[in-house]
Amino acid sequence: MDELLAAKGATSISVCLPARDEEATIGAIVASIVADLVERHPLVDEVLVVDDGSTDTTAEVAHRAGARVVATLVPAGKGGALRTSLGASRGDLVVWCDADIVDFDTRFVTGLVGPLLFEPSVDFVKACYRRDLHGRDGEGGRVTELVARPLLARLFPHLAGFTQPLAGEYAGRRALLERLTLVSGYGVDLGVVIDVAELAGVEAMVQVDLGRRSHRNRPLAELAPQAAAVLAVALDRAGFPAPQPF
């Protein structure tokens, strides 16, 4: 930690959490970041939660835990929440983490910002990790394994080494992130990886192993729209336009 703080210098760091109906997990995530990386070790300068149309107490729980909370004007999807976070946050480095993680550890933040602080040539850091499915280690990430990774291997082979292209945990330099086109739907995380490679080059990207990650797993029946959104983004970025309605 001392090395991270020394490397940070005057660089400001924002941790942003897009959230919709995450009252069960958002409080513990925010509280751990505030306690460990704001108060105990002054690495993070702000913790921002973007409430994207929650119908539960997500905003109140996040605020009580120590986050600054902003809301999207209307439910905007994850991409819209990411855009809102860029406009509302102030950090030179922006860290994004999902708000449904049940085993959150502040290593998620330190692991993502480390390469940006120590390596000036790195502009973007993507997480990779082991994912479980209902307690079975390594069986999570069904859309990742069945859709996203095959698409990268086929259409963007230079990005095939990113083992968790749909991971919601990533960080980058603001100057780069503000140039991204952030689609509104579930495909935004894949779009970010493809767009960063186009703008900055693969040589400016790294991935870090954050160990194990558990979050809310959706039933298989709910994954078809997510898979379709990932497919649409990949095809669009590869130059295949969406079919026009008759």
C-alpha positions in Angstrom: 0.0 0.0 0.0 2.8 2.4 0.8 4.2 2.0 -2.8 0.7 2.7 -4.2 0.3 5.8 -2.2 3.8 7.0 -3.2 3.0 6.3 -6.9 -0.3 8.1 -6.6 1.2 11.5 -5.8 -1.2 14.2 -6.9 -3.2 11.8 -9.1 -6.9 11.7 -8.1 -8.9 8.5 -8.1 -12.6 8.0 -8.4 -14.4 4.7 -7.7 -17.7 4.6 -9.5 -20.5 2.0 -8.9 -23.4 1.9 -11.3 -26.3 0.4 -9.4 -30.0 -0.6 -9.9 -31.8 -2.3 -7.0 -28.6 -3.4 -5.3 -29.6 -2.6 -1.7 -28.4 -6.1 -0.5 -24.8 -5.6 -1.5 -24.0 -1.9 -2.2 -23.7 -0.9 1.5 -20.9 -3.4 2.2 -19.0 -2.5 -0.9 -19.1 1.2 -0.3 -18.3 0.8 3.4 -15.2 -1.4 2.7 -13.8 1.1 0.2 -14.4 4.1 2.4 -12.9 2.4 5.5 -9.9 0.9 3.8 -9.0 3.2 0.8 -10.4 6.6 1.9 -9.9 6.7 5.7 -7.3 4.2 6.6 -5.2 4.6 3.4 -5.9 7.8 1.4 -5.7 6.2 -2.0 -9.3 6.9 -3.3 -10.5 10.5 -3.5 -14.2 9.8 -4.0 -16.7 6.9 -4.0 -19.6 7.6 -6.4 -22.7 5.5 -6.7 -24.9 6.1 -9.8 -28.5 5.1 -8.9 -30.1 4.1 -12.2 -33.8 4.0 -11.4 -33.7 1.8 -8.4 -37.1 0.9 -6.8 -35.5 -0.2 -3.6 -33.3 1.6 -1.0 -30.0 1.4 -3.0 -29.5 5.2 -2.9 -30.1 5.5 0.8 -28.0 2.5 1.7 -25.1 3.8 -0.4 -25.3 7.3 1.1 -25.3 5.9 4.7 -22.2 3.8 3.9 -20.3 6.9 2.8 -20.8 7.3 -1.0 -21.8 10.3 -2.9 -24.9 9.3 -4.8 -26.2 10.7 -8.1 -29.1 9.5 -10.1 -29.7 9.1 -13.8 -32.6 11.3 -15.0 -34.4 8.2 -16.3 -33.4 4.6 -16.1 -30.6 4.6 -18.7 -29.1 1.1 -18.6 -25.5 0.4 -17.5 -24.0 2.4 -20.3 -26.1 5.4 -19.3 -25.0 5.0 -15.7 -21.4 4.9 -16.8 -21.8 8.1 -18.8 -23.4 9.7 -15.8 -20.5 8.6 -13.6 -18.0 10.2 -15.9 -19.8 13.4 -15.9 -20.2 13.5 -12.1 -16.8 12.2 -11.0 -13.6 14.2 -10.8 -10.8 11.7 -10.7 -7.9 11.6 -13.1 -8.3 7.8 -12.9 -11.7 6.2 -12.9 -12.4 2.8 -11.5 -15.7 1.0 -12.3 -17.0 -1.9 -10.3 -20.3 -3.7 -10.4 -22.6 -3.3 -7.4 -23.8 -6.8 -7.0 -20.6 -8.5 -5.8 -21.2 -10.5 -2.7 -17.5 -11.2 -1.8 -16.1 -7.7 -2.5 -12.6 -7.0 -1.4 -10.7 -3.7 -1.8 -8.1 -5.6 -3.8 -10.5 -5.1 -6.7 -9.7 -1.4 -6.6 -6.0 -1.6 -5.7 -5.4 -4.3 -8.4 -7.0 -2.1 -11.0 -5.3 1.1 -10.2 -1.8 -0.4 -9.6 -0.8 -0.7 -13.3 -2.1 2.8 -14.1 0.0 4.3 -11.2 3.2 2.3 -11.9 3.2 2.2 -15.7 2.7 5.4 -17.6 2.2 3.4 -20.9 -0.9 1.7 -19.5 -4.2 3.5 -20.1 -6.7 0.8 -19.3 -6.9 -2.2 -16.9 -9.5 -5.0 -17.1 -10.2 -7.5 -14.4 -10.1 -11.2 -14.8 -11.1 -13.7 -12.1 -12.6 -17.1 -11.3 -16.4 -17.1 -11.2 -18.8 -19.5 -9.5 -22.3 -20.5 -10.3 -24.4 -21.3 -7.2 -21.3 -22.1 -5.3 -19.7 -24.2 -8.0 -16.3 -22.6 -8.7 -15.4 -21.9 -12.4 -18.9 -22.5 -13.8 -20.1 -18.9 -13.9 -19.9 -16.5 -16.8 -22.2 -18.4 -19.2 -22.7 -15.5 -21.6 -18.9 -14.8 -21.5 -18.0 -18.4 -22.4 -20.7 -19.1 -24.9 -21.0 -15.7 -26.6 -18.4 -13.0 -25.8 -15.2 -15.0 -25.9 -16.0 -16.9 -29.2 -17.0 -13.5 -30.8 -13.7 -12.0 -29.8 -11.8 -15.0 -31.1 -13.6 -14.8 -34.4 -14.0 -11.1 -35.0 -11.3 -9.5 -32.8 -8.6 -12.1 -32.4 -6.2 -9.5 -31.0 -8.4 -9.3 -28.0 -8.9 -13.0 -27.4 -6.5 -12.9 -24.5 -9.0 -11.0 -22.4 -10.6 -13.9 -20.4 -13.4 -11.9 -18.8 -14.4 -9.4 -21.5 -17.8 -8.8 -19.8 -16.2 -8.0 -16.4 -17.7 -4.9 -14.9 -14.5 -4.2 -13.1 -12.1 -2.0 -15.0 -10.2 1.3 -14.8 -8.7 3.8 -17.1 -7.4 7.3 -17.5 -10.1 9.9 -17.8 -8.7 11.3 -21.0 -9.3 8.0 -22.7 -12.6 7.0 -21.1 -14.2 10.3 -22.1 -13.6 9.4 -25.7 -15.5 6.1 -25.6 -19.0 5.5 -27.0 -20.8 3.8 -24.2 -23.8 1.8 -25.5 -26.8 1.7 -23.1 -27.3 -2.1 -22.8 -25.6 -5.1 -21.4 -23.1 -5.1 -24.2 -21.4 -2.0 -22.9 -18.5 -3.8 -21.2 -17.6 -5.7 -24.4 -17.9 -2.5 -26.3 -15.5 -0.7 -24.0 -12.8 -3.4 -24.5 -13.1 -3.2 -28.3 -13.2 0.6 -28.4 -10.2 1.1 -26.1 -8.2 -1.2 -28.3 -9.2 0.9 -31.3 -8.4 4.2 -29.6 -5.3 3.4 -27.6 -4.0 0.1 -29.0 -3.8 -3.3 -27.3 -0.3 -2.4 -26.0 -2.0 0.2 -23.7 -4.3 -2.4 -22.1 -3.6 -5.0 -19.4 -5.6 -7.4 -17.4 -5.2 -8.2 -13.8 -6.2 -11.4 -11.9 -8.3 -10.4 -9.0 -8.8 -14.0 -7.7 -12.4 -15.1 -7.2 -15.6 -13.2 -7.7 -19.2 -14.0 -6.7 -22.3 -12.1 -7.6 -26.0 -12.6 -8.2 -26.4 -15.3 -10.9 -29.4 -14.9 -13.2 -31.5 -17.8 -14.3 -30.7 -19.1 -17.8 -34.0 -17.8 -19.1 -32.9 -14.2 -18.4 -29.6 -14.5 -20.2 -30.9 -14.5 -23.8 -31.4 -10.7 -23.9 -28.0 -10.2 -22.5 -26.4 -12.5 -25.0 -28.3 -10.7 -27.8 -27.0 -7.4 -26.6 -23.4 -8.6 -26.5 -23.8 -10.1 -30.0 -25.2 -6.8 -31.4 -22.3 -4.8 -30.0 -19.7 -7.1 -31.4 -21.3 -7.2 -34.8 -21.7 -3.4 -34.9 -18.0 -2.9 -33.9 -17.0 -5.4 -36.6 -18.8 -3.4 -39.3 -22.0 -5.5 -39.6 -24.9 -3.0 -39.4 -28.1 -4.0 -37.7 -30.8 -5.1 -40.1 -33.3 -2.4 -40.9 -37.0 -3.0 -40.2 -39.3 -3.4 -43.1 
